[in-house]
Amino acid sequence: MASLSWSVSPRGASPPPGSSSSSSPTAAGPRPATPARGHRRLATVTAAAFTLAASTAVFLALYASDCGCL
């Protein structure tokens, strides 16, 4: 039962038997920087570039068609 409650709330229960205190999530300290931040930034820049390219393509298609809607 202790390991079930530990997986739900690490502050309210003790860690399961056999685990060392250094692997406890409360004793781990700050997490090191992960490469996910760089991937998120790349995804944001890629999405912005795609949006810019798509809106430019729509503008040029409407401009070239002389529809008078611009």
N, C-alpha and C positions, 0 to 999 in steps of 0.2 A: 504494500500500500504506500510505503514511503516513496518508492520510485515513481509511482503514478502521480502522487501529489507533487513531487519535485518537477516532473515534466510540465505540469500545469502552472505552478507558481514556485520559482526558485527561491523566493524570499521567505515563504511560509513553511518550508519543510527542509529537512536535511537531504544531502545528496545520497544517491543510492550506494549501497555497500560496494566497496572495491574501487571507488573513484577517489583520486587524490584531490587534495584541496586546491592544487594549482590548476586543475581542469574545471573547477567550479566556475559557473558564469559570473557569480558575484565577486570572485577574487581575481578575475582575469585582467581588470584594469581597462584602459582605453584600447579600442581596437585599432590595429594598424590600417593605414590607408589602403584601400582596395583598388584594383584597376577598373572597377565598375564605374568610377567617376569619369575616367577618360572615355569610356564607351558611351556614357550618357551624354557627354559633351559632344562627341562625334555624332551621335544620333541627332542631337539638337541642331548642329550645324548642317547636317545632311538634310534634315526636314526643312530647314529654312531655305537652303539652296534649291531644293525641289519645288517649294512653294513659289519662290521667286521665278524659277524657270517656267513653271506651269502658268503663272499669271502673265508673264511676258508672252508666252505662246498664245494665250487667249486674246490678249491685247493686239498682238500682231495679226492674228486671224481676223478679228473684227475690223481692224484698220485696213487690211488689204482687201476686204470684201466690199468696201464702200457702202455699207449698209446704212450709214447715217445715224447709227445708234451711239456714237461716241460723242 
